């Protein structure tokens, strides 16, 4: 369990991209929209590579696949150090290469707890996934410290070597309990209404989830907070995410994983709808960061438990890979759409007011309210999406 948590902690690298994005934006490398696309590309590869990497883990085994993931995670950062002046190269190194490493890491760590735990599966998944939140918390401080003292290139290099030093030993300790031959894609799942609702519902949910971690440093600057304060807020977001992963995981063991997932989604949505738009100073913004981080983390820790609850450990790798694939559009387009809206309304130079339409986008147009009811063999999931209220929201 400790090895899985340590391994997953460094898969949080893309979620700290907001600090790099703010630094690169200050050096006028590219527009916020383009830079946000680099970070979202890395995270989108979690989805794009899910089925392929599930097959890779099946043939190579978890440990060997994890060692490859370590090489991609660390190597991507080292390669990015020579691409700090080239946006296209950053898309490849810190987008595609890093993303494939994170995808392998996510699939390996998500499927293992279900092999060892049944009664406490939610808490086990939460603890493993909490490693990502704690990793992001530590990485935020490391990255901010390096950026304040060194160039972006050397920050990438040092992050790469630290990543290799931490993840390689952890990967060596990963061990599967049972290796079963499983199908890469199970087309019969699409005949199950529960799977369809989970597939499309979770895919829609990913659109707004990545906007806050990417835009926290930029929004902090828009309300006249320092760069260091922005990095601390991002660290708080990641730490809150860790608590959310453990808390909602344990809650899933008590009330059911689907009900826990529903509460996590509602928590995230309400924070973006009710708190972020009025965050004109440090205090309300900190409150938003904490609550949104908790809800955000709960989403990622409960999904593996929901899939395991529905289809059991034998079908978990296949079903989870297919569900994660549905997240690709939200991962890829969620933050860039918000960045485009921000640019349209004047960019970061226009201050806090320019962020309001992006807030409307994440809180209303894409995901106003998800209602997912707990279910077993006699119940079903219901997801209801409200209509867009962007035109009625006060500008």
Buried (B, 14 or more C-beta within 10 A) or exposed (E): EEBBBBBBBBBBBBBBBBBBBBBBBEEEBBBBBBBBBBBBBBBBBBBBBBBBBBBBBBEBBBBBBBBBBBBBBBBBBBBBBEBBEEBEBBBBBBBBBBBBBBBBBBBBBBBBBBBBBEEBBBBBBBBBBBBBBBBBBBBBBBBBEBBEEEEBBBBBBBBBEBBBEBBBEBBBEBEBEEEEEBBBBBEEBEEBEBBEBBBEBBBBBBBBBBBBBBBBBBBBBBBEBEBBBBBBBBBBBBBBBBBBBBBBBBBBBEEBBBBBBBBBBBBBBBBBBEBBBEBEEBEBBBBBBBBBBBBBBBBBBBBBBBBBBBBEBEBBBBBBBBBBBBBBBBBBBBBBBBBBBBBEBEBBEEEBEBBBBBBBBBBBBBBBBBBBEBBEEEEEBEBEEEEBEBEEBEE
